Protein backbone atom coordinates (compact mmCIF):
# COMPACT_ATOMS: atom_id res chain seq x y z
CA UNK A 1 0.00 0.00 0.00
CA UNK A 2 2.77 2.48 0.91
CA UNK A 3 4.49 1.82 -2.42
CA UNK A 4 1.36 2.87 -4.28
CA UNK A 5 1.09 6.08 -2.26
CA UNK A 6 4.79 6.90 -2.74
CA UNK A 7 4.70 6.21 -6.49
CA UNK A 8 1.55 8.33 -6.86
CA UNK A 9 3.29 11.16 -4.98
CA UNK A 10 6.39 10.83 -7.19
CA UNK A 11 4.22 10.94 -10.32
CA UNK A 12 2.60 14.09 -8.95
CA UNK A 13 6.03 15.65 -8.34
CA UNK A 14 7.20 14.68 -11.84
CA UNK A 15 4.13 16.27 -13.37
CA UNK A 16 4.77 19.40 -11.30
CA UNK A 17 8.34 19.56 -12.66
CA UNK A 18 6.98 19.14 -16.20
CA UNK A 19 4.43 21.95 -15.78
CA UNK A 20 6.96 24.27 -14.18
CA UNK A 21 9.27 23.68 -17.13
CA UNK A 22 6.45 24.29 -19.62
CA UNK A 23 5.58 27.56 -17.86
CA UNK A 24 9.30 28.51 -18.02
CA UNK A 25 9.48 28.74 -14.23
CA UNK A 26 12.49 26.42 -14.16
CA UNK A 27 15.26 25.92 -16.70
CA UNK A 28 15.72 22.75 -18.71
CA UNK A 29 18.74 21.70 -16.64
CA UNK A 30 16.81 22.06 -13.40
CA UNK A 31 13.88 20.13 -14.86
CA UNK A 32 16.19 17.28 -15.89
CA UNK A 33 17.89 17.26 -12.48
CA UNK A 34 14.59 17.18 -10.55
CA UNK A 35 13.15 14.56 -12.90
CA UNK A 36 16.19 12.32 -12.38
CA UNK A 37 15.88 12.78 -8.62
CA UNK A 38 12.21 11.73 -8.60
CA UNK A 39 12.86 8.84 -10.99
CA UNK A 40 15.66 7.65 -8.68
CA UNK A 41 13.20 7.87 -5.80
CA UNK A 42 10.72 5.75 -7.75
CA UNK A 43 13.42 3.15 -8.45
CA UNK A 44 14.25 2.97 -4.73
CA UNK A 45 10.56 2.63 -3.84
CA UNK A 46 9.94 -0.11 -6.39
CA UNK A 47 13.23 -1.96 -5.83
CA UNK A 48 14.50 -1.24 -2.29
CA UNK A 49 17.30 -3.78 -2.69
CA UNK A 50 19.07 -1.31 -4.98
CA UNK A 51 19.76 1.02 -2.07
CA UNK A 52 21.04 -1.88 0.03
CA UNK A 53 23.48 -2.91 -2.71
CA UNK A 54 24.65 0.70 -3.15
CA UNK A 55 25.07 1.04 0.62
CA UNK A 56 27.14 -2.14 0.80
CA UNK A 57 29.30 -0.89 -2.09
CA UNK A 58 30.18 2.34 -0.25
CA UNK A 59 30.49 0.78 3.21
CA UNK A 60 27.21 1.90 4.81
CA UNK A 61 25.27 -0.66 6.84
CA UNK A 62 21.75 -0.27 5.46
CA UNK A 63 20.28 1.15 2.29
CA UNK A 64 17.97 3.46 4.19
CA UNK A 65 20.98 4.91 6.03
CA UNK A 66 22.64 5.74 2.72
CA UNK A 67 19.47 7.44 1.49
CA UNK A 68 19.24 9.50 4.69
CA UNK A 69 22.92 10.53 4.48
CA UNK A 70 22.53 11.62 0.86
CA UNK A 71 19.30 13.45 1.65
CA UNK A 72 20.93 15.36 4.53
CA UNK A 73 23.87 16.37 2.33
CA UNK A 74 21.49 17.47 -0.44
CA UNK A 75 19.41 19.52 1.99
CA UNK A 76 22.50 21.30 3.34
CA UNK A 77 23.72 21.99 -0.20
CA UNK A 78 20.34 23.39 -1.26
CA UNK A 79 20.15 25.47 1.93
CA UNK A 80 23.59 26.90 1.17
CA UNK A 81 22.52 27.80 -2.38
CA UNK A 82 19.35 29.47 -1.10
CA UNK A 83 21.29 31.52 1.44
CA UNK A 84 23.80 32.64 -1.21
CA UNK A 85 20.97 33.60 -3.57
CA UNK A 86 19.13 35.55 -0.84
CA UNK A 87 22.32 37.44 0.04
CA UNK A 88 22.88 38.28 -3.63
CA UNK A 89 19.31 39.57 -3.92
CA UNK A 90 19.71 41.63 -0.74
CA UNK A 91 22.87 43.23 -2.13
CA UNK A 92 21.10 43.98 -5.42
CA UNK A 93 18.18 45.58 -3.60
CA UNK A 94 20.57 47.65 -1.48
CA UNK A 95 22.39 48.86 -4.60
CA UNK A 96 19.13 49.78 -6.33
CA UNK A 97 17.79 51.65 -3.30
CA UNK A 98 21.11 53.44 -2.78
CA UNK A 99 21.24 54.57 -6.43
CA UNK A 100 17.62 55.70 -6.30
CA UNK A 101 18.17 57.60 -3.04
CA UNK A 102 21.23 59.38 -4.41
CA UNK A 103 19.72 60.12 -7.82
CA UNK A 104 19.02 63.82 -8.47
CA UNK A 105 15.38 64.83 -8.38
CA UNK A 106 13.88 67.24 -10.91
CA UNK A 107 10.98 68.45 -8.76
CA UNK A 108 11.06 71.21 -6.18
CA UNK A 109 11.51 70.39 -2.51
CA UNK A 110 8.28 69.09 -1.01
CA UNK A 111 6.72 68.59 -4.45
CA UNK A 112 6.51 64.92 -5.27
CA UNK A 113 5.33 63.22 -8.45
CA UNK A 114 4.52 60.15 -6.41
CA UNK A 115 0.88 59.39 -5.64
CA UNK A 116 -0.41 56.44 -3.72
CA UNK A 117 -2.27 53.83 -5.76
CA UNK A 118 -5.96 54.71 -5.95
CA UNK A 119 -5.33 58.36 -5.06
CA UNK A 120 -5.37 61.16 -7.61
CA UNK A 121 -3.23 64.24 -7.58
CA UNK A 122 -5.12 67.27 -6.24
CA UNK A 123 -3.22 69.75 -8.43
C-alpha positions as CSV (number, residue, x, y, z in Angstrom):
1,X,0.0,0.0,0.0
2,X,2.8,2.5,0.9
3,X,4.5,1.8,-2.4
4,X,1.4,2.9,-4.3
5,X,1.1,6.1,-2.3
6,X,4.8,6.9,-2.7
7,X,4.7,6.2,-6.5
8,X,1.6,8.3,-6.9
9,X,3.3,11.2,-5.0
10,X,6.4,10.8,-7.2
11,X,4.2,10.9,-10.3
12,X,2.6,14.1,-8.9
13,X,6.0,15.6,-8.3
14,X,7.2,14.7,-11.8
15,X,4.1,16.3,-13.4
16,X,4.8,19.4,-11.3
17,X,8.3,19.6,-12.7
18,X,7.0,19.1,-16.2
19,X,4.4,22.0,-15.8
20,X,7.0,24.3,-14.2
21,X,9.3,23.7,-17.1
22,X,6.5,24.3,-19.6
23,X,5.6,27.6,-17.9
24,X,9.3,28.5,-18.0
25,X,9.5,28.7,-14.2
26,X,12.5,26.4,-14.2
27,X,15.3,25.9,-16.7
28,X,15.7,22.7,-18.7
29,X,18.7,21.7,-16.6
30,X,16.8,22.1,-13.4
31,X,13.9,20.1,-14.9
32,X,16.2,17.3,-15.9
33,X,17.9,17.3,-12.5
34,X,14.6,17.2,-10.6
35,X,13.1,14.6,-12.9
36,X,16.2,12.3,-12.4
37,X,15.9,12.8,-8.6
38,X,12.2,11.7,-8.6
39,X,12.9,8.8,-11.0
40,X,15.7,7.6,-8.7
41,X,13.2,7.9,-5.8
42,X,10.7,5.7,-7.7
43,X,13.4,3.2,-8.4
44,X,14.2,3.0,-4.7
45,X,10.6,2.6,-3.8
46,X,9.9,-0.1,-6.4
47,X,13.2,-2.0,-5.8
48,X,14.5,-1.2,-2.3
49,X,17.3,-3.8,-2.7
50,X,19.1,-1.3,-5.0
51,X,19.8,1.0,-2.1
52,X,21.0,-1.9,0.0
53,X,23.5,-2.9,-2.7
54,X,24.7,0.7,-3.1
55,X,25.1,1.0,0.6
56,X,27.1,-2.1,0.8
57,X,29.3,-0.9,-2.1
58,X,30.2,2.3,-0.3
59,X,30.5,0.8,3.2
60,X,27.2,1.9,4.8
61,X,25.3,-0.7,6.8
62,X,21.8,-0.3,5.5
63,X,20.3,1.2,2.3
64,X,18.0,3.5,4.2
65,X,21.0,4.9,6.0
66,X,22.6,5.7,2.7
67,X,19.5,7.4,1.5
68,X,19.2,9.5,4.7
69,X,22.9,10.5,4.5
70,X,22.5,11.6,0.9
71,X,19.3,13.5,1.7
72,X,20.9,15.4,4.5
73,X,23.9,16.4,2.3
74,X,21.5,17.5,-0.4
75,X,19.4,19.5,2.0
76,X,22.5,21.3,3.3
77,X,23.7,22.0,-0.2
78,X,20.3,23.4,-1.3
79,X,20.2,25.5,1.9
80,X,23.6,26.9,1.2
81,X,22.5,27.8,-2.4
82,X,19.4,29.5,-1.1
83,X,21.3,31.5,1.4
84,X,23.8,32.6,-1.2
85,X,21.0,33.6,-3.6
86,X,19.1,35.5,-0.8
87,X,22.3,37.4,0.0
88,X,22.9,38.3,-3.6
89,X,19.3,39.6,-3.9
90,X,19.7,41.6,-0.7
91,X,22.9,43.2,-2.1
92,X,21.1,44.0,-5.4
93,X,18.2,45.6,-3.6
94,X,20.6,47.7,-1.5
95,X,22.4,48.9,-4.6
96,X,19.1,49.8,-6.3
97,X,17.8,51.6,-3.3
98,X,21.1,53.4,-2.8
99,X,21.2,54.6,-6.4
100,X,17.6,55.7,-6.3
101,X,18.2,57.6,-3.0
102,X,21.2,59.4,-4.4
103,X,19.7,60.1,-7.8
104,X,19.0,63.8,-8.5
105,X,15.4,64.8,-8.4
106,X,13.9,67.2,-10.9
107,X,11.0,68.4,-8.8
108,X,11.1,71.2,-6.2
109,X,11.5,70.4,-2.5
110,X,8.3,69.1,-1.0
111,X,6.7,68.6,-4.5
112,X,6.5,64.9,-5.3
113,X,5.3,63.2,-8.4
114,X,4.5,60.2,-6.4
115,X,0.9,59.4,-5.6
116,X,-0.4,56.4,-3.7
117,X,-2.3,53.8,-5.8
118,X,-6.0,54.7,-5.9
119,X,-5.3,58.4,-5.1
120,X,-5.4,61.2,-7.6
121,X,-3.2,64.2,-7.6
122,X,-5.1,67.3,-6.2
123,X,-3.2,69.7,-8.4
